[in-house]
């Protein structure tokens, strides 16, 4: 049932169903909300949204470099929230973390302070192959440091009524780094995009098509990695794991954008370049889930691990580090394996799977069942409960004590 009395303004830099993590997660939330309440979207880049039920407002930004892009959107969104159409009616303003100072509810898809701490401990190392890599590294660090400063400010604004964290781990990060009262933090995991689930004949056709495209046979054992930021998400760890003699027949599909020259070089040095395929970015990632036999994702840090949820929804057994999201989804040894971020442990757990096809199939089915609770409707309903609570706190108390909602 549509909540006609509740207006919601969603504020986020980008929305895109076909790419990114936060961008896709917000798109799925919008898809669920548009059927239940009035929704306005304020963003600088809007792609692949439903044509009905959402009023879109494009905010200006300066697209490059990354720190300037971030600051320009933060300025535009905060001005709009303070003086613009968002404040002309009674409504809830929901911003993604660090992207709008005057949000009533902040949805935390990441914790920048935690990620900077990981970088300082050198858990994430980027390849440096020349002056341009050095400049990119400086820009990268500049972005995180500037964004972290303003994220901290956002969590201390008096307008903040609640925080939605996409995992228990992110909740803990926000409390520890920013001192947010945990009583106002609500954990609402991301949803699985139903479009990424293929079944039956559609799945079989996609499997055959992708394997044929990349020169893979039907009997090849294919491990899949999906994502950008290959340093953080552990592509180098997977490549080193594939050196293990027991994994000699495993082939790796790497889907997403990254430094192919550097990682291709690592594969050649390891003598496994004939078993590694860099497929690049695709807007049809569901076909690659269908083409794979298992999913490998030894990331250093995730907020909710959206690709882990998608892989599980497609019935793939999962080998991943115990990043946030994976801890809630997977039962170690039942729907996948939670591993240390070392080539040795990743190789050992992959070997357990490929040596036992019956176990591998059972784990994939267990993962699929575990993913069913991460639906778009569940995401929208749980989010709306938070919005309703904040709305009542903000507007319900009139002079006569009656509900003043419009």
C-alpha angles and dihedrals in degrees: 000000000000116000098223092179095060123080118190129191115198115201120193135136097239139014119191127152093199103053146028131026108257090032092058095040092054091047090056091048090052090050090056097041097050090069094049109039144001110287133194120184121207111191143134096226123032123179137163099005127150111268096229136057099025127087109209125209119186115217122200124248140162104246100207142085103024098240091050091046090053095046095045092053092045090053094046094046094046093050090049092048093049102040109008140078093297089073098044093085135031105270146132117259112209117190131181113244114290095002105097128025097204101051120138091207126026120203110208112210091163141008110228095191091057092048092050088052090054091050091051089053087053094239086139122048124180122209112253109203102156147334093301091056089052091052092047090050092052091048090048094051091043090056094050095047095047093044092048091054092054093041087059090051092050092056090054098051115121091227092065111111102167144356124220112206118195092218142013088251093057089049090055091047093052093049093047100043103031103027094235114169104254091216090074094048117096122190112224114165123216121262131244114246105239088213089068091062116089125182142175120356092351090059093046092050092049091048092052093044096052094043091050091048093055099038095254122147124225091248095049115115104234125195116195133211121184126186150065127256091060093187094061095038096051111246090149090054091054093048092053090046090056090062088076111110092226090062095051094121096047118106123200127220112198110196120189141045122300146121099307093174092057098042092040086056091052089052092051092048089052092049093239102103091115089061099047122081121189100204097179126215119335133183088207101063090150089073090057092051086054092050095052133084098201139006123233121192118158096174124172093216138006132165096211106338101236094187089052089057091048094048090050091049088056093054098253120148107236133222108191144141114259093265121157112288094024090069091058096040104042133060106205110247092008108067098006143320129284106211142185113256093255130110090234096057094041090051092047094053094043088052091054089056101045092047091057113044091178091056091045092053093046092050091050091052091047090051091050092053092047090054095057094086091061096080129151091241092052090050092050095046095048091046092049091053088060092046091049092051093050092044092054092048091050103041112010099082106082125167090272093044093246128131108274098188118138 
